[in-house]
Amino acid sequence: MRERETAGLLTALRRAATLHRLYGGGHPLTTVALADAARSADDLAPDGPVQLTVVDESVYLDRNLLPMASLAHGAFLRTMQERGVQSLTLIPPVSPEDLAAFTATLAGE
């Protein structure tokens, strides 16, 4: 089910959004975090597009519930929902620029 890869992506996105909120989009730490998130996204979607869906603090990967990732990242999933994010489609190759606007939204911009 690729639960570990999904958890890795959620961790990377949370880190990038936090750094964006603290230091801004152009800060070197944010840039590195976005590159890490893009690599995690590519690890999750090596063969083609995948969709992450957030419903009631649970995350689904292509309609498959990921219970451990949901429990481990519940607070971040709530943040996504509060910012109006219901799903995220990843189409490889994912670039840091692809994720910059997303993390800016999560950071509250």
Phi, psi and omega in degrees: 000353179062039180293320180296317179295321178295316178299320178298319178294315180299320177298314181295319178293319178299316180296315180297318179294320179295314179295323177298316180296320183283317191241348182097166185289335183267000182289143180303323179295322178294319179299316178295318180296322178294321177296319177297318180296321179295320177296319178297321178296318178294326176296324181285328185237063184287336188249001181152181184300146171227158180235128171261132179234135180249121179223122176049051178062023175238146179248138179241139173248111182048051176075005178255121178296136177246089189295319182291317177297323179297315180292317184290333186240027183304316181296318179292322177297322175298317178300316178302314181294321179297331179270006176086012180272119177252331179206160179219120178258127180253122178243110183288152356282137179269130180255159176304325179295326177299325185267347185298314180293323179297311181291330175296320177297316179294331179282352176099014178272000000 
